[in-house]
Amino acid sequence: MSENISKYDLIMFDLDGTLAPSKGPLEGLMASVLLKLLEHKKVAVISGGTYAQFENQFLKMLPSGSSFYANLFIMPVSGSCLYIWKNDWDLQYAENLSPAEKMTIRAALEEALKESGYVEAKEVYGETIEDRGSQVTFSALGQNAPIEAKKDWDLDRTKRKAIVNLLAPKIPQFDTHIGGMTSIDITRKGVNKAYGIRKIEGFLKLAPEKILFVGDALFEGGNDFPARATGVDCIEVSGPEETLQLMRSWL
């Protein structure tokens, strides 16, 4: 599993299930090892979540004002936004959906949920349909559901596949992706982890062979799978513990 990272200029990590538990905080040991990696390499962290989610889950777990944050690139919503360090986290671009696009997506999603027979759980943690700017996300148990509640809801992804099969034909001008444990993400065509990789390639002027991607869902149908189509090298991990072992082997 270990990889010689000397040939890479950028190490790119998925967030949920790779650096941190799904919607859970970055652990202290992971944060300290990540900071050591930043002394030597540029690091990008990409997720389908919003910048606010990054703040709560990731950035708040890091010490303030590290001299190495110039090497860290934050890519919310599958890389349709980019934040870099300029004495604070500074937005470089955000490619948001228009109000009309969001209305079209929401209407189609609500229709597909009804047709699928989906019944909202008795206990829901936060919004089930969230506007993420450049993405609309359906989370069956709510955006703030604990991992214990989420992990058994759709293990084989059949519940979400049934919804996606009804939703996708209604909005062919958009892409629908199964993400995380309970979510479905709807974006403009082509906005996925591959899109995010292409954006950071252009921003940093890097060739694909100079980038290594690490994720927990690189299997076909997983939300990291599009990374494989970009030509960058990829390593699949089973979770944050394996990611931590990998990073320690590099250091």
KEKE-3310 file (N, C-alpha, C; in steps of 0.2 Angstrom, whole numbers, plus 5000, padded with zeros to 4 digits):
npx = (5004:5010:5018:5030:5033:5041:5041:5029:5021:5010:4999:4983:4969:4953:4940:4929:4929:4941:4952:4945:4932:4915:4908:4913:4925:4942:4955:4966:4979:4980:4979:4991:5001:4997:5001:5015:5017:5014:5025:5033:5026:5014:4997:4980:4964:4948:4931:4913:4906:4901:4910:4908:4906:4919:4926:4920:4923:4937:4946:4945:4951:4964:4980:4980:4985:4997:5014:5015:5003:5002:5004:4993:4977:4960:4946:4930:4914:4916:4927:4922:4923:4937:4949:4962:4977:4979:4984:4972:4958:4955:4944:4945:4938:4921:4909:4894:4877:4863:4849:4837:4841:4843:4830:4824:4831:4827:4813:4813:4819:4811:4800:4805:4808:4796:4790:4798:4794:4800:4801:4802:4813:4809:4817:4826:4841:4844:4843:4836:4837:4849:4856:4871:4877:4885:4880:4866:4861:4854:4851:4847:4845:4847:4858:4866:4867:4872:4886:4884:4870:4869:4877:4871:4860:4859:4868:4871:4868:4856:4844:4847:4851:4839:4832:4840:4839:4826:4827:4837:4833:4824:4831:4841:4851:4859:4871:4869:4875:4879:4884:4894:4887:4873:4868:4864:4870:4868:4874:4880:4883:4897:4903:4913:4924:4934:4933:4937:4950:4955:4953:4962:4974:4975:4975:4987:4996:5000:5005:4996:5004:5011:5003:4995:4981:4971:4959:4944:4934:4936:4931:4921:4907:4909:4911:4923:4928:4928:4941:4950:4949:4957:4970:4979:4989:4982:4977:4968:4960:4955:4949:4951:4961:4970:4974:4981:4992:4998:5002:5012:5021:5026:5033)
npy = (4994:5006:5020:5028:5044:5054:5057:5065:5081:5085:5079:5072:5071:5063:5068:5063:5048:5045:5054:5058:5052:5049:5064:5067:5074:5078:5069:5071:5065:5062:5075:5081:5073:5076:5089:5088:5082:5092:5100:5096:5093:5099:5098:5094:5094:5086:5086:5082:5090:5106:5122:5126:5114:5109:5118:5115:5102:5099:5111:5117:5108:5110:5118:5136:5147:5141:5140:5133:5132:5137:5127:5120:5116:5119:5111:5111:5104:5095:5101:5112:5123:5133:5136:5145:5148:5164:5172:5169:5159:5160:5162:5157:5153:5150:5140:5141:5134:5141:5150:5146:5134:5127:5126:5118:5106:5103:5101:5090:5080:5079:5074:5062:5055:5054:5045:5034:5028:5032:5035:5047:5045:5042:5049:5063:5071:5087:5096:5087:5090:5099:5115:5117:5127:5125:5113:5102:5092:5077:5070:5056:5054:5066:5081:5081:5069:5056:5045:5032:5030:5031:5021:5009:5011:5010:5000:4992:5001:5001:5007:5021:5019:5016:5028:5037:5031:5034:5048:5053:5052:5063:5075:5076:5085:5087:5080:5065:5058:5045:5047:5046:5039:5040:5048:5058:5067:5081:5089:5101:5094:5083:5088:5082:5071:5070:5081:5090:5087:5090:5104:5108:5104:5113:5125:5124:5121:5108:5092:5077:5066:5070:5070:5062:5053:5049:5039:5033:5027:5022:5012:5005:5015:5021:5037:5042:5036:5043:5049:5040:5041:5051:5050:5052:5044:5033:5028:5017:5017:5009:5017:5031:5026:5017:5027:5035:5026:5025:5038:5040:5031:5037:5048)
npz = (5000:5003:4996:4986:4988:4983:4970:4968:4968:4974:4986:4987:4996:5000:5011:5021:5028:5025:5029:5040:5051:5044:5042:5055:5067:5063:5070:5083:5082:5068:5064:5068:5061:5048:5048:5048:5036:5028:5029:5019:5007:4995:4999:4996:5001:4998:4996:4996:5004:5012:5013:5026:5033:5032:5040:5053:5054:5050:5049:5061:5069:5067:5071:5074:5061:5055:5048:5037:5030:5018:5009:5009:5002:5001:4996:4994:4990:4980:4974:4967:4973:4979:4992:4998:5008:5015:5026:5031:5027:5010:4998:4981:4970:4966:4959:4958:4958:4949:4955:4948:4943:4955:4960:4950:4952:4965:4964:4956:4963:4975:4969:4964:4976:4982:4972:4974:4985:4997:5014:5026:5040:5057:5066:5062:5058:5057:5041:5027:5013:5006:5002:4994:4987:4974:4973:4976:4990:4995:5010:5019:5032:5037:5038:5049:5055:5066:5064:5069:5067:5053:5047:5045:5037:5022:5017:5006:4996:4989:4992:4989:4975:4969:4971:4963:4951:4947:4948:4940:4925:4926:4927:4916:4912:4923:4934:4945:4960:4970:4987:5001:5016:5017:5007:4992:4979:4969:4954:4942:4926:4925:4937:4949:4959:4949:4942:4952:4953:4941:4941:4952:4946:4935:4942:4950:4940:4937:4931:4928:4933:4943:4954:4968:4973:4987:4994:5001:4993:4980:4973:4959:4956:4968:4977:4975:4964:4951:4951:4946:4933:4929:4927:4937:4950:4961:4978:4987:5003:5018:5028:5041:5049:5042:5033:5041:5044:5032:5029:5039:5035:5025:5031)
capx = (5000:5014:5020:5036:5030:5046:5039:5023:5021:5003:4995:4976:4965:4946:4940:4925:4930:4948:4956:4941:4926:4910:4905:4916:4931:4949:4958:4972:4985:4979:4981:4999:5004:4996:5005:5022:5017:5013:5032:5037:5022:5007:4991:4974:4958:4942:4925:4907:4903:4902:4916:4906:4907:4926:4928:4919:4926:4944:4950:4945:4955:4971:4982:4979:4991:5004:5018:5015:4996:5003:5004:4986:4972:4954:4941:4923:4909:4920:4932:4919:4926:4944:4951:4970:4979:4982:4983:4966:4956:4953:4940:4948:4933:4915:4905:4887:4871:4859:4842:4833:4844:4842:4823:4823:4834:4823:4807:4814:4821:4805:4796:4808:4808:4789:4789:4802:4791:4804:4797:4807:4814:4806:4822:4830:4846:4845:4840:4837:4839:4853:4859:4878:4880:4886:4878:4861:4862:4849:4854:4841:4844:4848:4865:4870:4866:4878:4889:4880:4863:4870:4881:4867:4854:4859:4875:4872:4866:4850:4839:4849:4851:4832:4830:4844:4836:4820:4829:4842:4830:4820:4835:4847:4856:4863:4873:4867:4880:4878:4889:4894:4883:4865:4867:4864:4873:4866:4878:4881:4887:4904:4906:4914:4931:4939:4932:4941:4957:4957:4954:4968:4979:4976:4977:4994:5000:5003:5004:4993:5008:5013:4997:4993:4975:4970:4952:4941:4928:4939:4928:4916:4901:4910:4911:4930:4930:4930:4948:4954:4949:4960:4977:4983:4989:4977:4978:4962:4961:4948:4947:4957:4967:4974:4977:4987:4998:5001:5006:5017:5026:5029:5037)
capy = (5000:5012:5023:5033:5050:5059:5059:5069:5087:5086:5073:5074:5067:5064:5069:5059:5041:5045:5058:5058:5048:5053:5070:5067:5078:5076:5067:5075:5062:5063:5082:5082:5069:5080:5095:5086:5081:5099:5103:5093:5092:5102:5094:5096:5090:5087:5083:5084:5094:5113:5125:5126:5108:5109:5122:5112:5095:5099:5117:5119:5104:5111:5124:5142:5151:5137:5143:5128:5132:5139:5121:5117:5118:5116:5110:5109:5103:5091:5105:5117:5129:5132:5140:5144:5152:5171:5174:5166:5155:5165:5159:5158:5153:5146:5139:5140:5134:5147:5149:5142:5127:5123:5125:5112:5100:5101:5099:5083:5076:5078:5069:5055:5053:5051:5039:5028:5026:5034:5038:5050:5042:5045:5054:5066:5076:5092:5096:5081:5092:5105:5119:5118:5132:5122:5106:5100:5086:5074:5066:5053:5055:5073:5082:5080:5062:5053:5039:5026:5030:5031:5016:5003:5013:5008:4997:4990:5007:4999:5012:5027:5018:5016:5035:5039:5028:5038:5055:5055:5054:5069:5080:5074:5091:5087:5073:5063:5054:5042:5049:5045:5033:5041:5054:5058:5073:5083:5094:5101:5089:5083:5090:5076:5071:5071:5088:5094:5086:5095:5111:5110:5103:5119:5130:5123:5120:5102:5086:5071:5061:5074:5070:5056:5054:5044:5040:5027:5025:5022:5006:5007:5018:5025:5044:5044:5032:5047:5051:5035:5042:5057:5048:5052:5038:5032:5023:5016:5015:5007:5022:5035:5022:5015:5033:5037:5022:5027:5045:5038:5027:5042:5052)
capz = (5000:5003:4989:4986:4987:4981:4963:4968:4970:4977:4988:4987:5001:5002:5018:5025:5028:5023:5034:5046:5050:5040:5046:5061:5067:5062:5076:5085:5079:5061:5062:5069:5055:5042:5048:5047:5029:5025:5029:5014:5001:4995:5001:4994:5004:4994:4999:4993:5009:5011:5017:5034:5035:5032:5046:5059:5054:5048:5050:5068:5072:5066:5075:5070:5058:5054:5043:5032:5027:5011:5006:5010:4998:5003:4990:4996:4985:4975:4970:4963:4976:4981:4997:4999:5014:5014:5033:5033:5021:5005:4992:4975:4965:4968:4953:4961:4954:4949:4959:4944:4943:4962:4960:4946:4955:4971:4962:4953:4969:4979:4965:4964:4983:4982:4968:4976:4991:5003:5020:5031:5046:5063:5069:5057:5061:5052:5034:5022:5007:5008:4996:4995:4983:4968:4973:4981:4993:4999:5016:5021:5040:5039:5037:5055:5058:5068:5060:5071:5064:5046:5044:5042:5033:5015:5016:4999:4992:4985:4993:4985:4968:4967:4970:4958:4944:4946:4948:4934:4919:4926:4926:4912:4912:4929:4936:4951:4962:4977:4991:5009:5018:5016:5003:4985:4977:4962:4952:4935:4922:4926:4944:4954:4961:4943:4940:4957:4952:4935:4943:4955:4941:4932:4947:4952:4934:4938:4926:4932:4936:4949:4959:4971:4976:4992:4995:5003:4989:4974:4969:4954:4959:4974:4975:4973:4958:4945:4951:4942:4925:4927:4925:4943:4954:4967:4983:4991:5010:5022:5033:5043:5053:5036:5030:5046:5043:5025:5030:5044:5031:5020:5035)
cpx = (5004:5017:5026:5033:5034:5044:5033:5024:5015:5000:4988:4972:4957:4946:4936:4927:4938:4953:4952:4935:4920:4907:4908:4922:4937:4952:4964:4979:4985:4981:4988:5003:5003:5000:5012:5022:5017:5020:5035:5033:5016:5002:4985:4969:4952:4937:4919:4904:4905:4909:4914:4907:4915:4928:4926:4922:4934:4948:4951:4950:4963:4973:4981:4986:4997:5007:5017:5008:4997:5003:4998:4981:4965:4949:4935:4919:4912:4924:4929:4920:4933:4946:4959:4971:4982:4981:4976:4964:4953:4950:4943:4943:4927:4910:4898:4882:4867:4852:4837:4835:4842:4834:4821:4825:4829:4817:4808:4815:4815:4800:4798:4808:4801:4787:4792:4799:4795:4800:4803:4807:4811:4810:4826:4835:4848:4842:4841:4839:4843:4856:4866:4881:4880:4884:4871:4862:4856:4853:4848:4840:4845:4856:4869:4869:4872:4880:4885:4874:4864:4872:4877:4861:4854:4866:4876:4870:4860:4845:4840:4849:4843:4829:4833:4841:4830:4822:4833:4838:4826:4824:4842:4852:4860:4866:4871:4873:4878:4884:4889:4890:4875:4864:4867:4865:4871:4870:4877:4884:4894:4907:4907:4921:4936:4939:4937:4948:4959:4958:4960:4974:4981:4978:4985:4999:5004:5001:5001:4998:5012:5008:4996:4986:4974:4963:4949:4936:4930:4936:4923:4910:4903:4911:4918:4932:4931:4937:4952:4954:4953:4968:4981:4983:4985:4978:4971:4963:4954:4945:4953:4962:4972:4978:4983:4993:5001:5005:5012:5023:5030:5034:5043)
cpy = (5006:5014:5028:5039:5056:5062:5064:5076:5089:5079:5076:5069:5068:5065:5064:5051:5040:5048:5058:5054:5052:5058:5071:5072:5074:5074:5070:5072:5063:5071:5084:5079:5073:5086:5094:5085:5087:5102:5101:5093:5097:5096:5097:5091:5092:5083:5086:5089:5102:5116:5125:5120:5107:5112:5118:5105:5095:5105:5118:5114:5105:5118:5131:5145:5147:5140:5139:5128:5134:5133:5117:5120:5115:5116:5107:5108:5100:5096:5111:5124:5128:5138:5139:5149:5158:5174:5172:5162:5159:5161:5162:5158:5149:5146:5137:5139:5140:5145:5145:5135:5123:5122:5118:5106:5098:5098:5091:5078:5074:5073:5062:5052:5050:5045:5033:5025:5028:5037:5040:5046:5046:5051:5056:5071:5081:5092:5090:5084:5099:5108:5120:5123:5129:5114:5106:5093:5083:5069:5062:5054:5062:5074:5081:5074:5059:5046:5033:5025:5029:5024:5010:5005:5010:5005:4995:4995:5006:5005:5019:5025:5018:5023:5038:5037:5032:5046:5057:5056:5061:5075:5078:5079:5091:5080:5071:5058:5051:5044:5047:5039:5034:5046:5053:5066:5075:5089:5095:5096:5089:5085:5084:5076:5072:5078:5092:5093:5090:5102:5113:5109:5110:5125:5130:5122:5113:5097:5081:5067:5064:5074:5063:5057:5048:5045:5033:5024:5025:5016:5009:5009:5022:5033:5047:5041:5037:5049:5046:5037:5048:5056:5049:5045:5038:5027:5023:5014:5013:5012:5026:5031:5020:5021:5035:5033:5023:5033:5044:5035:5032:5047:5048)
cpz = (5000:4996:4990:4984:4984:4974:4963:4971:4975:4979:4990:4991:5000:5009:5022:5023:5026:5028:5041:5045:5047:5045:5053:5061:5066:5069:5077:5082:5072:5060:5063:5063:5049:5042:5046:5039:5025:5025:5023:5007:5001:4996:4999:4998:5000:4997:4996:4998:5008:5015:5025:5037:5036:5038:5052:5060:5054:5051:5057:5072:5071:5070:5071:5067:5057:5048:5036:5028:5020:5007:5006:5006:5000:4998:4992:4989:4979:4970:4966:4967:4978:4986:4998:5005:5012:5021:5035:5026:5016:4999:4985:4969:4968:4962:4955:4956:4954:4953:4955:4944:4950:4962:4956:4949:4961:4969:4960:4959:4973:4975:4965:4971:4984:4978:4970:4982:4998:5008:5025:5037:5052:5066:5064:5060:5056:5045:5030:5015:5008:5002:4998:4990:4976:4968:4978:4983:4997:5004:5019:5028:5042:5039:5043:5058:5060:5064:5062:5068:5056:5043:5042:5038:5026:5014:5009:4994:4987:4986:4989:4977:4965:4966:4964:4951:4942:4944:4941:4928:4920:4925:4922:4911:4918:4930:4943:4954:4969:4981:4998:5010:5017:5011:4996:4983:4970:4960:4945:4932:4924:4932:4948:4956:4955:4941:4945:4955:4946:4937:4947:4951:4937:4936:4949:4946:4935:4933:4931:4936:4942:4955:4961:4974:4981:4994:4998:4999:4982:4970:4964:4957:4966:4972:4974:4967:4952:4945:4947:4935:4924:4925:4931:4946:4960:4972:4987:4998:5013:5027:5036:5046:5047:5033:5034:5045:5037:5026:5034:5040:5027:5024:5038)
residu = (MET:SER:GLU:ASN:ILE:SER:LYS:TYR:ASP:LEU:ILE:MET:PHE:ASP:LEU:ASP:GLY:THR:LEU:ALA:PRO:SER:LYS:GLY:PRO:LEU:GLU:GLY:LEU:MET:ALA:SER:VAL:LEU:LEU:LYS:LEU:LEU:GLU:HIS:LYS:LYS:VAL:ALA:VAL:ILE:SER:GLY:GLY:THR:TYR:ALA:GLN:PHE:GLU:ASN:GLN:PHE:LEU:LYS:MET:LEU:PRO:SER:GLY:SER:SER:PHE:TYR:ALA:ASN:LEU:PHE:ILE:MET:PRO:VAL:SER:GLY:SER:CYS:LEU:TYR:ILE:TRP:LYS:ASN:ASP:TRP:ASP:LEU:GLN:TYR:ALA:GLU:ASN:LEU:SER:PRO:ALA:GLU:LYS:MET:THR:ILE:ARG:ALA:ALA:LEU:GLU:GLU:ALA:LEU:LYS:GLU:SER:GLY:TYR:VAL:GLU:ALA:LYS:GLU:VAL:TYR:GLY:GLU:THR:ILE:GLU:ASP:ARG:GLY:SER:GLN:VAL:THR:PHE:SER:ALA:LEU:GLY:GLN:ASN:ALA:PRO:ILE:GLU:ALA:LYS:LYS:ASP:TRP:ASP:LEU:ASP:ARG:THR:LYS:ARG:LYS:ALA:ILE:VAL:ASN:LEU:LEU:ALA:PRO:LYS:ILE:PRO:GLN:PHE:ASP:THR:HIS:ILE:GLY:GLY:MET:THR:SER:ILE:ASP:ILE:THR:ARG:LYS:GLY:VAL:ASN:LYS:ALA:TYR:GLY:ILE:ARG:LYS:ILE:GLU:GLY:PHE:LEU:LYS:LEU:ALA:PRO:GLU:LYS:ILE:LEU:PHE:VAL:GLY:ASP:ALA:LEU:PHE:GLU:GLY:GLY:ASN:ASP:PHE:PRO:ALA:ARG:ALA:THR:GLY:VAL:ASP:CYS:ILE:GLU:VAL:SER:GLY:PRO:GLU:GLU:THR:LEU:GLN:LEU:MET:ARG:SER:TRP:LEU)
# end
